[in-house]
Amino acid sequence: MRKFAFALVGVVAVLGVLVAASIGTASKKAPAANTAVSGTVTMVAVWTGAEGESFKAVLNGFKKKYPNVTVKYKSATDPAAALSTAIQGGNPPNLAALPNPGLMKDYANRGAIKPITFARGTVAANYSPDWVKFGTVNGKLYGVFFMGANKSTV
């Protein structure tokens, strides 16, 4: 199987941290834009409505910080199905926000995604060991989970 280069949610977490940092320091002088970073990042997620608008605000903050980076965001009702179709079609996004760690593990075990080992130290320094574990498959970090919800209890 051909391996595709995309991380799960690492950039989303980074984008969120950047926006949170910019909101927390709004009264201070804004940092200079980083024009040394450039390129295009594609992403698929389920955020629509208010969540979609909030994420667009995150992207706007990211764009101010990195004006030479284009983020192409696609909202999908079912990101797992959209991601599977994109992988099978040979055109996966660079990033995907998935609703649970089980899907990430499935993609990792099939060799359809690449680990984000470069971010492990930063993630481990900012998340509890359990959250790092949720993003890890076979000892390699594949994702960063930044939100959790108890939708059912058995």
N, C-alpha and C positions, 0 to 999 in steps of 0.2 A: 504494500500500500504506500502510495506517495505521501510523504509527510508535509504538512502545511504549516507555515510559519504564522502562528498567531498566539498571543497570550490570552488569558481569559479576562481578567478584570484589573490587571495591574495599573494600566493607565487611568482607568476610571477612578481608582483610589487616589492616584497621584493628582488627577484633575481636581478631585474633591478636596484634597489637602491644600492645593494651590488656591482654590477659591476660598476655603475656610481661612487660610492665612491672610488673604487679601481683604476679607471682610473684617477680620480681627485687627487689622492694621490700617483700616480705611482712613483714620485721621492722620496717619503718618504719610510721608512721601512714598508714592508708589515706586516699586523697584523698576529698574530699566528693563525694557524688553530684551529678550535673549534672541538675537537674530542669527546666532551661530547654529541653531538647531533648525532644520528644515525637512520637509517631506510631506507625505500624506499618510494618514492613518484611517483605516476603515473600521467601523464598529456596528454591531447589531445588538439590540437590546429590546426590552418589552415596554420601555417607558413611554407613556402617552399622557395626555391630559396634564394635570398639575405636576406629576413626576417628570413628564417630558419637558415641561417648561423649566422646571428646576434644573434638569440636566443641561438644557440649552444655556442656562445661566452659568453653569460650570464650564461649558465649552467656551462661552464668551470670555470668561476670566482666563482660561487657558490660552485663547487666541491673543489676548492682550499681552500675556507673558511670552508667548512663542508665536509671533505674527507670521513666521514663515512656515508654520505647520498647518496643513489643512486636515480637518477631521470630517470625514464623510460618515454621518450617523444615519442608520436605517432603523426605524422603529418597526418591530415585528410582533404580531399578536402572540406568536409562539416562537421565541428565539431558538429553541432547541431544534424545531423543524426547519426553520430558516437556515440555521447553521449546518444541519445535516445535508440539506439540499445544496448549499454553497460548497461544502466539502466535496460532495459527490460530483458536482459540476466543475471542480477544479478552480473555483474562485472564492475561497473563504475570506472572511474579514480578518483584519489583524487582531481585533479584539471582539469578545462576546461577553455579554452579561447573562449568566445562566441562573436559573432560579434555585438550584441546589447542587451540593457537592457531588452527588451521585452521577449527574450528567457529565461533569468535568472528569470524573474518574473513568467513566466509560470512554470518552474521547481520548483520554491519555492512554488507556490500556490498548486502544486500537491504533495508537501511533498517529492520530489525526491532529494532535496539537504538540507544541513544543513547550518545555518548561521555562519558567522565568527565574532561573537560579540566580541570575544577577541581582535580583531584588530580595533574596531570602534574608539577608542581614537586616535590611531596612524593615521588612515585614515583621521579623522576629523581635526587633527592637520596639515596635509600635503596637503589636497585637499579642494577646495571651497565647501560650503554647497550644491551646485547643483550637483557636482560630487558624493558627499556622498549620496545624494538623489537617483541618478541613480542606485546605488548599494544596495539600501534599499527596502525591501518589507515588508509591514505590520509592520513597525518600527524596523525591524531587518536587519543588514547588511549581505548581501550574496556575494557581489563582489566588486572588485576595478577596475574601468575603467581607464586605463592609456594612452589611445590613442583615439582620436576622429577625424572624417573626415566628411566633408560636401559633400556627394556624390550626393545629389540632393536637389533642392529647389523647393517648390511648391508655 
